[in-house]
């Protein structure tokens, strides 16, 4: 877009082929004009005498001078930075469950068309905005690190690669990992006293288990007893009178809250009282332990 005007807006001049009249034009170049574009001027005029005149229509005259727009030379610029390579980050063998206060290894992979250049870069494992641990990528694009959960909760596990000047960042999908309380250790050193009782001898179960747990012993004939552990982890509970039988199993389990250990097993041989034909088990005194009911004893 241009705006052209003469510095001699209105006047009367006498001119002919041998005595031409020169008009001076000013060009105002707008922002839509680009360097190198040619601008052609045009104008209209009246001619004749004082007695009569004639208008020369502007659409019939386009013979004005050509003007070429000159742009300011562009400053030299740095070449554009090369495009960053895409990356893909994935969790590898992410666990469904982790044990409270026990370390677990987290793994992830980062792949790209420029795989070799990813070596030694970092991958961060996060739970929401909280960092769990950081691993370093090897030649194959794998990274791992060790994380020890300290709270029994649900973790939203995600692996993140931050990218750099050559690579775009990427993140894995989120994997929900449940952090659970570990079960107590299996009771140890479990013994029965007396070792081979007769049918009218009370049987006591003893052993060791984790401090702070409740120990439950279940024997043949529906017998059962419970006992808290001592400060040193020892327990002892009276199972009661056992029915006559060989290689009868007694299972002993440590309990913390709702979590139970793997049960320990011990076998016991119970014989009949010599000279006793039929017998009836006397009722045991009531036993109680925190969180568990007292045993019931079957009648024989």
N, C-alpha and C positions, 0 to 999 in steps of 0.2 A: 504494500500500500504506500503510495507517494502523494504528496501534496505539492503541486508546482504552481508557482505564480511569478509574474514578471515584476521587476522593480519599477516598471513604467506602466501602472495599471490602466490609466485612461489618457488618451491624447490624440492629437491629429498630426500625422506626419506625411510628408510628401516623399514618395520613393518610387523608383522605377528600376529598370534593369541596370542602368548605368550608375544610379545613385540609390543603393539599397539602404534600408534602415535595420539596424541591429537591435534585437531585443535580448535583454539579460534575464535568465531564468534561475530561480532558487529551488532546489529539490530538498524536501524534508523526507527522510527515509524512515519508515516505521519498523516496528519489531518483526513484522512478517516477511520482510525482505531479507534474502539470504545473500551472502557474499557470492559474487560471480553472476548474479542476476542482472539482465539488461533492462533499463527503464527508457521508454520512448515518450517524449513530450508531444503535446498537441494543443492547439488553441484555435479560437475563432476570432474573426475581426470583421468590421464593416469597412467598406471602401466606397469611394464616389466623391461627390462634390458637396458644397453647402446646399445645393438645390435638391439633390437626391442622393441616396446612399443604398448600398446593398450589403446584406450580411452573408459572410462566408461561413457556412455551417460547420461546426466542429467535427461532425462525423465524416466530413469529406476531407478533412485535413489532418493527417497524422505524420506529417513530415518533419516534426521537430527533431532535435538532436538526440542521439542515444547516450545514455549514461550507464556505466557499469558499477555496481556496488562493490566496494573494496572492504573486505573484513580485516579485523585485527589479527595478525598471525598468531596462531595458537601456541601456547607455551608447551615445550616438550614434556611429555608425561612418561611415567614409568610403565613398562609393559604390564598388562593385567596379570594378577596372581593366578597360578594354575588352579583348576577346579579341585576341590577336596574329594578324596575317594570315599565312597559309601562303606559303612561297616555294619556288621550284624553281631549282636551279643546274645548269647544264650546261656542259661544255667545248665549244668551237666550233672546228672545223677543227684539232683537236689533231694534231701531227705524229707519224708513226710512228718517225721518225729525226731526230736532231739531230747536228750536226757539232761535235766538240770545239773549244772556244775560239772558236766563231762564234756571234754572237747570234741568237736565234730569238724571234719574237713569240708569246706565249701569249694565247689569247682565251677568254672565258667569257660566259655570259648568266645573268641572274637575273630571273625573272618572278614576278608576284604580281597579285592583284586590285587592289592599290593601286600600280600600276606607277610612276606619276609621283612618289610619295613615296620611291622607291628611289634617285633621282638623287643623285649625289655620295657614295654609300656605297661601302665598300671590299670588294673580292674578293681573297682571298689564294690564290696558287697554291703548292701544297706537294708535297714528295716525302716521303711518310710524315709524320714530325713536323717536317721541315726546311722552312722557308719559302724559296721560290725567288724570288718577286717579288710585288708587290701592284699591282692596278689599281683605277681609280675608275669606277663605273657612270655612264653617260651617260643621256640621256632615253629611249633605246630599251632600256635594261637591259643594255647591253654594256660589258664591261671588258676591258682588255688591258694587258700589260706585257712588257718585254723581259728575257729570261733568257739568260745565257751559261754553258753547261755547262763545267765545268773538269775533269771526270773522265770517262774513257771507261767507262760503266757502263750499267745499266738503271734508268731513273727511273720510279717509280710516281706519275704526275702526277694531281693532284686539285685542283679549284677549290672554295673554301669561302667561304660568306657567314655571318658571325657573328651576324646578327640584331641587334635592339635592342628598345626598349620597344613598338614597333608591329609588328615582323616577327619571325617564327620563323626560326632558323638553318636552313641547308640546305647540302648538299654534292653535288658531281657524282660520277658514276661514276669509277673509276680507269682511266687510260689508261697503258699501258706504252710508254715512249719509249726507244729504244736510242740512246745517245750513242756515236758512232763516231769513229775517228781520221780526219781528212780526208785525201784522197789528195794526193800531191805535185802541185805545179803542172806543167803541160806543159813539157817542155824547150823552150828557145828558142835562136835563133842557130845552128841545126843546119846544118853544112856537111860536105861530102865532099872529101877531099884524096887524090889530085888530083880536080879537078872532073869531068873526063871521062876516066877511066882506060882503059888498054887491058887486055887480058885477062891480062897478066903483070905488072901493077903492083898493089902492095898498096894497098888502099883504107882510109883512116882516117876515122872519124866523130868530129867535134868539136862542141862546143856548151856550153850552160849549163843547169843544173838546180838544184833546191833543195839547199843544203848538207846533207850527211848522208845523201843518197840514193844508191842504186846505179842506174846507167844501163845499160839493155840496148838494143843495136842489132841488128835482124834484117834481113838483106838477101836478095837473090835467090839461088837455088841452095842454100838451107839455110845460108848464112853467118850468123854470129852472134858478137857480142863484148860484153863487159861492162866497166864502169869505175866506180869510186867517184868522187864529186865531190870537188874540192879545197876548201880553206878558203874560196875565193872563189866556189865553185859551178861551176867549169869541169870538163869531162870530155873524155877522148880515148881511143878504143879502136880497135884495128886490126881491121877487118872481114875483110881478106884479099883474095884474088883473086876477082873477080866474073865470072860468065859473060857472054858477049857478048849485048847486047840494048839496046833503046831504052826510055827512060822506065820503067826498073825502080825499084820502090819500096823504100825503106829506112825502117823504122819505128823510132822511138827513144822509149823509155818510162823514166820515173823511178820507182823502187820504194823504198818505206819499209816494212819488215816484209812483211806480206802485202798491202799496199795499193799499187796501181799508179796512175800518172797517166794522163790521156788521152794516147795516143801522138801524137808529132809525126811527120810524114812528109816525105820529101824524095825527089826523083827523080834517077836517075843514068843516063847513057848510057855503056855499055861497048863499046869497039871491039876488034877482033882485032888482035894484033901484026902489023904489016906484014910480008908475006913468010912468015908462019907458017901452015902448012897445018893439021895437027892438033896439039893440045897437051894436056899433062897438068898439072893444078895441083899444084905441089909442096906438101908438107905444111908447115903453119905451126908455128912454135914454140908450146909450151903457154902458155896465158894463164890467169890465175886472178884471181878477185875474190871478196870475202867473200859467202858465201851463194849464189853462182851458179856453174855449171860452165863450163869452158872450151869454146870453140866447136869444132865438128867441121867439116871442110871437105870438100866432095864432090869426087870425082875426075872429071875431064872427059877 
